[in-house]
Amino acid sequence: MARNIVKGNLKKEIFYKGYFKAPIADLMNFQYGKDLCPICKESKTKFFLYPDREIKKCCLDCLLRMEFYFTHDTEKGFVTYENLPIHIAEEININKYVSSESISKLLITPNYSNIQGDNWKLHCDDFMNFIGIWEPLDFTNNSPDMNGKKLFLEMTDENYNHLWEECELEDNERDKCWIDVQYYAFQCTKCGKLKGYWNCS
C-alpha cells in the first residue's frame, strides 16, 4: 500500500525543464530512495541516473540547476550535442523546422521514460512539451467533452489509432491501464494542440 501511495504522489509532482513538463515518475532513469547526491552532497530521495557519462546520478534539484546535454530523436531527425556520423548528419537538417534556440532548449531537456526510444513531436515551428505517459483515463480527463476515444483519435496518427479498439478501451471511464504499451503525450508550446504516439515492448 505504501509503495502505491508513493507512486501516486510521484505521478502528481510535475518536473519542469526545457520541453519536459511531466510527472517526475516519467523521467528516463528516475530513481526513488533516500541517498546522498554526489554533486550537492545533500541527502535526497529523488534522483536521475546517468545525467552524464562521468556522473552516476544526481538529485532532481541538481538536474534542474545544471546544464546536462541529452540526445533526442525527433520527427525530423536527431538532436545531439555530440557529432553525428557524416552520412547521418548530411541527411538531417533540423534547422529547417525549428530555431537554434529551440534546439539548444531541447538539448538540455531530460529524456522521458520510453520503451523503444523517444520521438519528440513538433508543432508551430517548435518542439512540443512532453506532458506525460498517459493511461486511457487521461484521455477522458483531458477531453473537453469527456470523450477519451475522440481525443485519442485526434492526437494519434491514423496509422496508429487502432490501439484504442484493439485494447477494448471504449468504456475508458473505468480506470484501466494498457499492458506492455506506453502512450507519450505532447502539447504545442504556442497553440496548445495535443499530439502523441505509442509503442509497445
C-alpha positions as CSV (number, residue, x, y, z in Angstrom):
1,M,0.0,0.0,0.0
2,A,2.8,2.4,0.9
3,R,4.5,1.8,-2.4
4,N,1.3,2.6,-4.3
5,I,0.9,5.8,-2.4
6,V,4.4,6.9,-3.2
7,K,3.9,6.0,-6.9
8,G,0.7,8.0,-7.0
9,N,2.3,11.1,-5.4
10,L,5.2,10.9,-7.9
11,K,2.7,11.0,-10.8
12,K,1.3,14.2,-9.4
13,E,4.6,16.0,-9.0
14,I,5.5,17.8,-12.2
15,F,9.1,18.4,-13.2
16,Y,9.8,21.4,-15.5
17,K,13.0,21.6,-17.5
18,G,13.3,22.5,-21.2
19,Y,10.5,20.8,-23.0
20,F,9.8,18.3,-20.2
21,K,6.7,19.3,-18.3
22,A,5.6,16.0,-16.9
23,P,5.4,13.9,-13.8
24,I,8.8,13.1,-12.3
25,A,8.0,9.4,-12.5
26,D,8.0,9.8,-16.3
27,L,11.7,10.8,-16.4
28,M,14.0,8.3,-18.0
29,N,16.2,6.6,-15.4
30,F,14.3,8.1,-12.5
31,Q,15.1,6.6,-9.1
32,Y,13.3,7.0,-5.8
33,G,15.0,6.3,-2.5
34,K,17.0,8.1,0.2
35,D,20.6,8.6,-0.7
36,L,23.4,11.2,-0.8
37,C,23.6,13.3,-4.0
38,P,27.2,13.1,-5.3
39,I,27.0,16.6,-6.6
40,C,25.4,18.8,-3.9
41,K,26.3,16.2,-1.1
42,E,22.9,16.5,0.4
43,S,20.5,13.7,1.4
44,K,17.7,13.4,-1.2
45,T,15.1,10.9,-2.2
46,K,14.6,11.7,-6.0
47,F,17.3,11.0,-8.4
48,F,18.1,11.0,-12.2
49,L,20.6,8.3,-13.2
50,Y,23.5,8.9,-15.5
51,P,22.8,12.5,-16.5
52,D,26.4,12.5,-17.8
53,R,28.9,9.8,-18.7
54,E,31.0,10.6,-15.7
55,I,28.2,11.1,-13.2
56,K,26.3,8.0,-11.9
57,K,23.4,10.0,-10.7
58,C,22.2,13.4,-9.4
59,C,19.2,14.6,-7.4
60,L,16.5,16.4,-9.3
61,D,17.5,19.8,-7.8
62,C,20.9,19.4,-9.4
63,L,19.4,18.2,-12.6
64,L,17.3,21.3,-12.7
65,R,20.0,23.9,-12.0
66,M,22.9,22.3,-14.0
67,E,23.2,22.0,-17.8
68,F,23.5,18.4,-18.8
69,Y,23.1,17.6,-22.5
70,F,20.8,14.9,-23.9
71,T,20.4,13.2,-27.3
72,H,16.9,13.1,-28.7
73,D,15.2,11.6,-31.7
74,T,12.6,13.8,-33.2
75,E,10.1,13.7,-36.0
76,K,12.7,15.5,-38.2
77,G,15.9,13.7,-37.1
78,F,18.3,13.6,-34.2
79,V,19.3,16.4,-31.9
80,T,22.5,15.7,-30.2
81,Y,25.4,17.6,-28.5
82,E,27.8,15.1,-29.9
83,N,28.9,14.9,-33.6
84,L,26.8,12.5,-35.7
85,P,28.4,10.3,-38.3
86,I,28.7,12.3,-41.5
87,H,26.4,10.1,-43.5
88,I,23.6,10.7,-40.9
89,A,24.3,14.4,-40.4
90,E,24.0,15.1,-44.1
91,E,20.5,13.7,-44.1
92,I,19.4,15.8,-41.2
93,N,18.8,19.5,-41.3
94,I,16.6,20.1,-38.2
95,N,17.3,23.9,-38.6
96,K,14.8,24.0,-41.4
97,Y,12.0,23.2,-39.0
98,V,12.9,24.9,-35.7
99,S,15.2,27.7,-34.4
100,S,18.6,27.3,-33.0
101,E,17.2,28.4,-29.7
102,S,14.7,25.6,-29.8
103,I,17.5,23.1,-30.5
104,S,19.5,24.4,-27.5
105,K,16.5,24.1,-25.3
106,L,15.8,20.5,-26.4
107,L,19.5,19.6,-25.8
108,I,19.1,20.4,-22.0
109,T,15.7,18.7,-21.8
110,P,16.0,15.3,-20.0
111,N,14.7,12.2,-21.7
112,Y,11.3,10.7,-20.9
113,S,10.9,7.1,-20.0
114,N,10.2,5.0,-23.1
115,I,10.1,1.5,-24.5
116,Q,11.7,1.9,-27.9
117,G,13.3,5.3,-27.9
118,D,11.9,8.8,-27.9
119,N,10.4,10.6,-30.8
120,W,9.9,14.3,-30.0
121,K,6.9,15.9,-31.7
122,L,6.9,19.3,-33.4
123,H,4.2,21.8,-34.0
124,C,4.1,25.6,-34.8
125,D,7.8,25.6,-35.7
126,D,8.8,24.4,-32.3
127,F,9.3,21.2,-30.3
128,M,6.3,20.3,-28.3
129,N,6.3,20.0,-24.5
130,F,6.3,16.4,-23.3
131,I,3.4,16.3,-20.8
132,G,3.4,12.7,-19.6
133,I,2.9,9.0,-20.2
134,W,-0.9,8.7,-20.5
135,E,-3.3,5.9,-19.5
136,P,-6.8,5.5,-21.0
137,L,-8.4,7.6,-18.3
138,D,-6.1,10.5,-19.0
139,F,-7.7,11.0,-22.4
140,T,-11.1,11.2,-20.8
141,N,-9.9,13.6,-18.2
142,N,-8.2,15.9,-20.7
143,S,-11.1,15.8,-23.3
144,P,-13.4,18.9,-23.3
145,D,-16.4,16.7,-23.7
146,M,-15.1,13.7,-21.7
147,N,-14.8,11.7,-24.8
148,G,-11.5,9.9,-24.4
149,K,-11.7,7.9,-27.6
150,K,-12.3,11.1,-29.7
151,L,-9.3,12.8,-28.2
152,F,-7.1,9.7,-28.7
153,L,-8.0,9.7,-32.4
154,E,-7.3,13.4,-32.7
155,M,-3.9,13.1,-31.1
156,T,-2.7,9.9,-32.8
157,D,-1.6,9.4,-36.4
158,E,-4.1,7.5,-38.4
159,N,-1.8,4.5,-38.9
160,Y,-1.6,4.0,-35.2
161,N,-5.0,4.8,-33.8
162,H,-6.2,1.2,-34.0
163,L,-4.8,0.7,-30.4
164,W,-7.9,2.0,-28.9
165,E,-10.2,-0.6,-30.4
166,E,-7.7,-3.5,-30.1
167,C,-7.3,-2.9,-26.4
168,E,-11.1,-2.6,-25.9
169,L,-11.0,0.8,-24.3
170,E,-14.3,2.1,-25.5
171,D,-15.5,2.3,-21.9
172,N,-12.4,4.1,-20.8
173,E,-14.0,6.0,-18.0
174,R,-13.1,2.9,-16.0
175,D,-9.6,3.0,-14.5
176,K,-7.9,0.6,-16.9
177,C,-4.3,0.5,-18.0
178,W,-2.6,-0.7,-21.1
179,I,-0.3,-3.7,-20.6
180,D,3.1,-3.6,-22.3
181,V,2.1,-0.3,-24.1
182,Q,3.0,3.3,-23.3
183,Y,1.4,6.4,-24.8
184,Y,3.5,9.6,-24.9
185,A,1.6,12.8,-24.8
186,F,2.8,16.2,-26.1
187,Q,1.4,19.7,-26.1
188,C,2.2,22.6,-28.5
189,T,4.1,25.4,-26.8
190,K,2.2,28.0,-28.9
191,C,-1.3,26.9,-29.8
192,G,-1.9,24.2,-27.1
193,K,-2.6,21.4,-29.6
194,L,-2.2,17.8,-28.2
195,K,-0.3,15.1,-30.1
196,G,1.1,11.8,-29.1
197,Y,2.2,8.3,-30.1
198,W,2.6,4.9,-28.5
199,N,4.9,1.9,-28.7
200,C,5.0,-1.4,-27.1
201,S,7.5,-3.9,-25.7
